[in-house]
């Protein structure tokens, strides 16, 4: 174990939603939910204002609407998130050559391997972490939570304790003060089944695990898991920070509160895990040939299936198709409590497979409704309607208000956030994963006449803005940009030739003039 607080864990706060709030000034301080906007969509991220109502990542969009009907429901804009992630990861790279990204918004850093390693102590580590948080805010306008400790385990738990927008530095030797009061689920490797087994023998906190007989834990959970749980409860974790470029494989997995047996739900979770895995793969600048699916049953028996592709890839569409092909080989009887997706046989490039390329076509099925669940007419109504909700308890005196009180109007299809239109109108971004298909528009191509909430657009007269809602032949757009005051709203025919899809605008650092 290290004797210095040399491991830093950074986690951006409500990352996707925070980027949207920064990009759309009218949504600052309002409930924002990013994910699939359709009836079978999945929440990617919820702002802290939405989390107050119990909305969480991986929740169905339908459940999120029930809990927080006045939120702004937006499609993900992955190109914008990647741009901000690259800025954050560049700042981490200045601290150390050993940076281990876990996703677009989360990473470990080994401070001892960087310029601040000499004479690193608690005071110095605190200064480095505070400066990092300040630099991230100065560059992106976003907040981050940071934990610093002598191990990855404790640094990760410390960053969770620091949320939102905080810093927790754990002095080496004082890990138990942080860990002991926590519920057992706070430790890596403790899922619902393990927690339930512990509860039955009177173990409910990390302190209880630390005080337990290691041999009894081995009897209950097996040699490796039992010993590992006891060591983690004592704050012992000697795993190094591994730069993704040095990793032999990249994988993600989740344990669920209730065993999953429904094929549709399992497919959605595999999509979500695949998206996270490929995020990490791309963040590391890697590709891989072998796709692995891991599925664990209620009795802890684990099924693993793998397939080796003809060439390395970092294409989410290819990986996702392979994942579902592998999952189809498994008997779903009894369900699963853990799912995992990984990519191995890593390489530094992705060879294009011209024969494997497949074009995804958008589905035009489904009825246009506003993202707040009202009819499309309500989403673009020409007069204000008092909704009796939101921060101010009313809608703006403008059509299609998106102040968080009535939600953002949007086109919703039968598929989860599926981009409408016909083939040739808009390509689709496979990175949408379980959050639905997200439109990727290309200059010079026909862009169609239907729109999704949160989509970037530009009007020949009014300039850049974003879609608030669409339906019954009309689209409502709020014209504002990062760093500007909240913008005005205007409504147009959906086929207005002056309104076109647009690329995202970069975020404006605090204090910058309007773009």
DOVEX-334693 format. One record per residue (C-alpha): residue number from 1; residue in three letters; x, y, z. Coordinates in steps of 0.1 Angstrom, whole numbers. Example, Ala and Ser with C-alpha at 12.3 -4.5 7.8 and 13.67 -1.06 7.14 Angstrom:
// residues 2
    nr   rest      c1      c2      c3
     1    ala     123     -45      78
     2    ser     137     -11      71
***
This chain:
// residues 515
    nr   rest      c1      c2      c3
     1    unk       0       0       0
     2    unk      11      36      -7
     3    unk      19      59      21
     4    unk      10      90       2
     5    unk     -23     102     -12
     6    unk     -11      96     -48
     7    unk     -43      84     -65
     8    unk     -68     110     -77
     9    unk    -103     101     -89
    10    unk    -122     126    -109
    11    unk    -159     124    -118
    12    unk    -177     152    -136
    13    unk    -210     162    -120
    14    unk    -241     150    -140
    15    unk    -219     154    -171
    16    unk    -243     151    -201
    17    unk    -270     172    -183
    18    unk    -244     198    -172
    19    unk    -231     202    -207
    20    unk    -267     207    -219
    21    unk    -274     233    -192
    22    unk    -242     251    -201
    23    unk    -250     250    -238
    24    unk    -286     261    -233
    25    unk    -288     291    -210
    26    unk    -325     288    -205
    27    unk    -320     254    -188
    28    unk    -296     265    -161
    29    unk    -309     256    -127
    30    unk    -337     236    -143
    31    unk    -345     198    -144
    32    unk    -328     183    -174
    33    unk    -329     146    -184
    34    unk    -307     133    -213
    35    unk    -315     100    -230
    36    unk    -339      83    -253
    37    unk    -370     105    -256
    38    unk    -392      77    -269
    39    unk    -415      55    -248
    40    unk    -388      28    -246
    41    unk    -359      51    -240
    42    unk    -334      50    -212
    43    unk    -321      79    -191
    44    unk    -284      85    -197
    45    unk    -280     113    -171
    46    unk    -303     135    -150
    47    unk    -293     169    -137
    48    unk    -293     174     -99
    49    unk    -325     193    -101
    50    unk    -341     162    -117
    51    unk    -325     138     -92
    52    unk    -344     155     -64
    53    unk    -375     137     -79
    54    unk    -357     103     -79
    55    unk    -347     103    -115
    56    unk    -315      82    -120
    57    unk    -293      70    -149
    58    unk    -305      37    -165
    59    unk    -341      44    -154
    60    unk    -367      41    -182
    61    unk    -377      74    -198
    62    unk    -413      66    -191
    63    unk    -406      63    -154
    64    unk    -386      95    -154
    65    unk    -415     113    -170
    66    unk    -438     100    -142
    67    unk    -414     112    -115
    68    unk    -404     145    -131
    69    unk    -430     155    -158
    70    unk    -418     191    -159
    71    unk    -382     183    -168
    72    unk    -366     191    -202
    73    unk    -361     157    -220
    74    unk    -333     160    -245
    75    unk    -315     136    -269
    76    unk    -278     130    -263
    77    unk    -253     151    -283
    78    unk    -223     129    -281
    79    unk    -200     151    -302
    80    unk    -205     179    -277
    81    unk    -197     156    -248
    82    unk    -166     142    -264
    83    unk    -153     177    -271
    84    unk    -156     186    -234
    85    unk    -142     153    -223
    86    unk    -111     158    -244
    87    unk    -106     192    -227
    88    unk    -109     175    -193
    89    unk     -86     146    -201
    90    unk     -60     170    -215
    91    unk     -59     187    -181
    92    unk     -55     153    -164
    93    unk     -27     145    -188
    94    unk      -8     175    -175
    95    unk      -9     160    -140
    96    unk       5     125    -149
    97    unk      14     102    -177
    98    unk      -7      76    -160
    99    unk     -44      85    -166
   100    unk     -70      57    -166
   101    unk    -102      69    -182
   102    unk    -133      50    -171
   103    unk    -157      69    -194
   104    unk    -160     103    -210
   105    unk    -164     120    -176
   106    unk    -145      98    -151
   107    unk    -108      89    -147
   108    unk     -81      78    -122
   109    unk     -48      97    -121
   110    unk     -15      85    -105
   111    unk      -1     118     -91
   112    unk      31     101     -81
   113    unk      39      94    -118
   114    unk      37     131    -127
   115    unk      55     164    -121
   116    unk      39     167     -86
   117    unk      51     133     -74
   118    unk      82     146     -56
   119    unk      74     154     -20
   120    unk      38     146     -24
   121    unk      19     148       8
   122    unk     -17     156      19
   123    unk     -13     193      16
   124    unk       3     192     -18
   125    unk     -22     167     -31
   126    unk     -50     190     -19
   127    unk     -35     220     -37
   128    unk     -31     200     -69
   129    unk     -67     187     -68
   130    unk     -82     222     -60
   131    unk     -62     237     -89
   132    unk     -75     209    -112
   133    unk    -111     216    -103
   134    unk    -106     254    -108
   135    unk     -90     248    -142
   136    unk    -118     225    -153
   137    unk    -143     251    -144
   138    unk    -123     279    -161
   139    unk    -120     259    -194
   140    unk    -155     243    -195
   141    unk    -177     261    -171
   142    unk    -186     227    -155
   143    unk    -180     213    -120
   144    unk    -162     182    -110
   145    unk    -160     161     -78
   146    unk    -126     148     -68
   147    unk    -114     122     -43
   148    unk     -77     117     -34
   149    unk     -64      88     -14
   150    unk     -37      62     -13
   151    unk     -57      37     -33
   152    unk     -81      36     -62
   153    unk    -109      21     -40
   154    unk    -108      49     -14
   155    unk    -102      76     -40
   156    unk    -134      65     -58
   157    unk    -154      64     -26
   158    unk    -140      98     -16
   159    unk    -151     114     -49
   160    unk    -186     100     -43
   161    unk    -186     116      -9
   162    unk    -175     149     -24
   163    unk    -205     152     -48
   164    unk    -215     175     -61
   165    unk    -187     200     -68
   166    unk    -164     190     -40
   167    unk    -131     176     -29
   168    unk    -123     149      -3
   169    unk     -87     141       5
   170    unk     -82     110      27
   171    unk     -50     110      48
   172    unk     -32      77      45
   173    unk     -39      57      76
   174    unk     -73      73      81
   175    unk     -92      54      55
   176    unk    -114      37      81
   177    unk    -129      70      92
   178    unk    -144      73      58
   179    unk    -153      37      51
   180    unk    -166      24      84
   181    unk    -200      41      85
   182    unk    -208      33      49
   183    unk    -233       7      39
   184    unk    -218     -25      25
   185    unk    -230     -16     -11
   186    unk    -204      12     -11
   187    unk    -176     -14     -17
   188    unk    -167     -27     -51
   189    unk    -180     -62     -56
   190    unk    -210     -59     -33
   191    unk    -241     -62     -53
   192    unk    -277     -68     -42
   193    unk    -272    -106     -37
   194    unk    -240    -102     -17
   195    unk    -255     -74       4
   196    unk    -286     -96      12
   197    unk    -264    -125      22
   198    unk    -244    -102      45
   199    unk    -276     -87      60
   200    unk    -288    -122      69
   201    unk    -257    -127      91
   202    unk    -259     -92     106
   203    unk    -234     -74      84
   204    unk    -248     -41      72
   205    unk    -218     -16      72
   206    unk    -183     -16      60
   207    unk    -172     -16      96
   208    unk    -191     -49     101
   209    unk    -171     -64      72
   210    unk    -138     -53      86
   211    unk    -147     -68     120
   212    unk    -159    -101     105
   213    unk    -138    -133     105
   214    unk    -121    -135      71
   215    unk    -126    -173      71
   216    unk    -164    -167      75
   217    unk    -164    -144      46
   218    unk    -145    -169      25
   219    unk    -171    -196      35
   220    unk    -199    -173      24
   221    unk    -185    -158      -7
   222    unk    -155    -179     -18
   223    unk    -118    -175     -14
   224    unk    -111    -146     -38
   225    unk    -142    -126     -32
   226    unk    -143    -132       6
   227    unk    -107    -122      11
   228    unk    -111     -92     -12
   229    unk    -141     -79       6
   230    unk    -123     -80      39
   231    unk     -92     -62      25
   232    unk    -114     -35       9
   233    unk    -132     -30      41
   234    unk     -99     -23      58
   235    unk     -91       2      30
   236    unk     -65     -21      14
   237    unk     -63     -19     -24
   238    unk     -30     -21     -43
   239    unk     -43     -20     -78
   240    unk     -23       4     -99
   241    unk     -36      31    -122
   242    unk     -33      16    -157
   243    unk     -33      39    -187
   244    unk     -59      25    -212
   245    unk     -31      22    -238
   246    unk     -14      -4    -216
   247    unk     -45     -23    -208
   248    unk     -50     -58    -223
   249    unk     -88     -53    -224
   250    unk    -115     -28    -216
   251    unk    -147     -38    -200
   252    unk    -177     -26    -180
   253    unk    -203     -44    -160
   254    unk    -233     -37    -137
   255    unk    -250     -56    -110
   256    unk    -288     -52    -107
   257    unk    -311     -49     -77
   258    unk    -335     -74     -92
   259    unk    -326    -103    -115
   260    unk    -333     -94    -151
   261    unk    -353    -119    -171
   262    unk    -371     -98    -197
   263    unk    -353     -99    -230
   264    unk    -361     -64    -240
   265    unk    -347     -50    -207
   266    unk    -316     -71    -210
   267    unk    -311     -59    -245
   268    unk    -314     -23    -234
   269    unk    -289     -28    -206
   270    unk    -264     -45    -230
   271    unk    -268     -15    -253
   272    unk    -260       8    -224
   273    unk    -230     -12    -213
   274    unk    -217     -14    -248
   275    unk    -219      23    -252
   276    unk    -199      28    -220
   277    unk    -173       2    -231
   278    unk    -168      18    -265
   279    unk    -166      53    -248
   280    unk    -136      40    -229
   281    unk    -121      23    -259
   282    unk    -122      55    -279
   283    unk    -110      77    -251
   284    unk     -79      55    -250
   285    unk     -74      57    -287
   286    unk     -77      19    -290
   287    unk     -97      -6    -310
   288    unk    -102     -43    -304
   289    unk    -109     -76    -322
   290    unk    -125     -97    -295
   291    unk    -159     -88    -281
   292    unk    -168    -105    -247
   293    unk    -202    -108    -230
   294    unk    -205    -118    -194
   295    unk    -237    -128    -177
   296    unk    -240    -140    -141
   297    unk    -271    -158    -127
   298    unk    -286    -157     -92
   299    unk    -265    -186     -81
   300    unk    -233    -168     -90
   301    unk    -227    -191    -120
   302    unk    -211    -170    -148
   303    unk    -216    -174    -185
   304    unk    -190    -159    -208
   305    unk    -193    -157    -246
   306    unk    -168    -142    -270
   307    unk    -163    -136    -307
   308    unk    -132    -125    -326
   309    unk    -138    -101    -355
   310    unk    -118    -100    -388
   311    unk    -102     -67    -379
   312    unk     -99     -44    -349
   313    unk    -128     -20    -345
   314    unk    -140       9    -323
   315    unk    -173      11    -341
   316    unk    -202       9    -316
   317    unk    -226      -4    -342
   318    unk    -203     -34    -349
   319    unk    -196     -41    -312
   320    unk    -233     -38    -303
   321    unk    -243     -62    -331
   322    unk    -217     -87    -319
   323    unk    -229     -83    -283
   324    unk    -264     -92    -292
   325    unk    -253    -121    -314
   326    unk    -234    -135    -284
   327    unk    -263    -129    -260
   328    unk    -286    -148    -283
   329    unk    -266    -179    -276
   330    unk    -275    -179    -239
   331    unk    -305    -194    -222
   332    unk    -323    -165    -204
   333    unk    -343    -188    -181
   334    unk    -339    -176    -145
   335    unk    -326    -142    -154
   336    unk    -293    -125    -146
   337    unk    -281    -103    -118
   338    unk    -249     -91    -135
   339    unk    -242     -82    -171
   340    unk    -209     -72    -186
   341    unk    -194     -62    -220
   342    unk    -157     -61    -229
   343    unk    -134     -57    -258
   344    unk    -100     -75    -259
   345    unk     -71     -81    -283
   346    unk     -66     -44    -284
   347    unk     -48     -24    -311
   348    unk     -38      12    -318
   349    unk     -60      15    -349
   350    unk     -93       5    -363
   351    unk     -92     -11    -398
   352    unk    -122      -2    -419
   353    unk    -143     -32    -428
   354    unk    -160     -21    -460
   355    unk    -181     -52    -462
   356    unk    -193     -50    -426
   357    unk    -206     -14    -429
   358    unk    -243     -13    -426
   359    unk    -265      17    -431
   360    unk    -291      23    -403
   361    unk    -324      37    -416
   362    unk    -346      58    -395
   363    unk    -380      46    -386
   364    unk    -409      69    -393
   365    unk    -434      51    -371
   366    unk    -448      67    -340
   367    unk    -469      98    -332
   368    unk    -454     132    -327
   369    unk    -458     143    -291
   370    unk    -441     169    -269
   371    unk    -413     157    -246
   372    unk    -434     165    -216
   373    unk    -460     140    -226
   374    unk    -485     165    -239
   375    unk    -499     166    -274
   376    unk    -479     182    -301
   377    unk    -503     211    -303
   378    unk    -496     219    -267
   379    unk    -458     219    -273
   380    unk    -461     246    -299
   381    unk    -491     265    -287
   382    unk    -492     301    -298
   383    unk    -503     313    -264
   384    unk    -488     307    -229
   385    unk    -504     281    -207
   386    unk    -501     281    -169
   387    unk    -488     247    -160
   388    unk    -485     255    -123
   389    unk    -451     239    -119
   390    unk    -414     246    -123
   391    unk    -392     269    -104
   392    unk    -414     300    -110
   393    unk    -447     280    -110
   394    unk    -456     290    -145
   395    unk    -447     287    -181
   396    unk    -429     316    -200
   397    unk    -452     339    -219
   398    unk    -439     323    -250
   399    unk    -449     292    -270
   400    unk    -431     259    -262
   401    unk    -414     272    -231
   402    unk    -385     251    -219
   403    unk    -379     266    -185
   404    unk    -382     233    -168
   405    unk    -418     240    -158
   406    unk    -434     223    -187
   407    unk    -406     202    -202
   408    unk    -392     206    -237
   409    unk    -415     198    -266
   410    unk    -401     172    -290
   411    unk    -408     147    -317
   412    unk    -411     113    -303
   413    unk    -413      81    -323
   414    unk    -423      45    -315
   415    unk    -386      36    -310
   416    unk    -365      49    -281
   417    unk    -354      82    -293
   418    unk    -352      70    -328
   419    unk    -344      96    -354
   420    unk    -373     102    -378
   421    unk    -371     106    -415
   422    unk    -363      84    -444
   423    unk    -330      70    -456
   424    unk    -308      98    -470
   425    unk    -324     124    -448
   426    unk    -302     119    -418
   427    unk    -275      93    -408
   428    unk    -278      80    -373
   429    unk    -251      80    -346
   430    unk    -246      45    -333
   431    unk    -232      60    -301
   432    unk    -267      66    -290
   433    unk    -268      30    -278
   434    unk    -297      23    -253
   435    unk    -305      60    -254
   436    unk    -320      57    -289
   437    unk    -307      67    -323
   438    unk    -293     103    -324
   439    unk    -293     121    -357
   440    unk    -259     130    -373
   441    unk    -264     155    -400
   442    unk    -241     161    -429
   443    unk    -237     193    -450
   444    unk    -251     190    -484
   445    unk    -275     162    -476
   446    unk    -313     165    -474
   447    unk    -321     168    -438
   448    unk    -358     159    -437
   449    unk    -386     178    -420
   450    unk    -388     163    -385
   451    unk    -369     173    -354
   452    unk    -358     160    -320
   453    unk    -357     179    -287
   454    unk    -323     193    -280
   455    unk    -311     191    -316
   456    unk    -288     219    -328
   457    unk    -302     240    -356
   458    unk    -295     272    -375
   459    unk    -319     297    -391
   460    unk    -309     319    -419
   461    unk    -323     350    -402
   462    unk    -323     342    -365
   463    unk    -290     323    -363
   464    unk    -281     293    -341
   465    unk    -305     276    -316
   466    unk    -320     243    -306
   467    unk    -352     224    -310
   468    unk    -377     227    -282
   469    unk    -404     206    -298
   470    unk    -422     196    -330
   471    unk    -455     183    -342
   472    unk    -485     188    -365
   473    unk    -463     204    -391
   474    unk    -445     229    -369
   475    unk    -412     231    -350
   476    unk    -404     253    -321
   477    unk    -368     266    -317
   478    unk    -352     286    -289
   479    unk    -324     309    -302
   480    unk    -296     310    -277
   481    unk    -260     300    -276
   482    unk    -235     291    -248
   483    unk    -227     322    -228
   484    unk    -257     342    -240
   485    unk    -288     352    -219
   486    unk    -318     329    -222
   487    unk    -330     332    -258
   488    unk    -363     339    -275
   489    unk    -386     312    -289
   490    unk    -400     311    -324
   491    unk    -422     286    -343
   492    unk    -418     276    -379
   493    unk    -432     251    -404
   494    unk    -412     219    -401
   495    unk    -401     222    -438
   496    unk    -390     258    -435
   497    unk    -361     260    -459
   498    unk    -343     286    -438
   499    unk    -341     261    -408
   500    unk    -313     235    -411
   501    unk    -295     211    -387
   502    unk    -262     224    -373
   503    unk    -231     213    -356
   504    unk    -228     221    -318
   505    unk    -212     252    -306
   506    unk    -183     250    -281
   507    unk    -191     259    -245
   508    unk    -183     294    -234
   509    unk    -159     295    -204
   510    unk    -172     317    -175
   511    unk    -168     353    -182
   512    unk    -164     349    -220
   513    unk    -184     372    -242
   514    unk    -213     358    -262
   515    unk    -201     337    -291
***
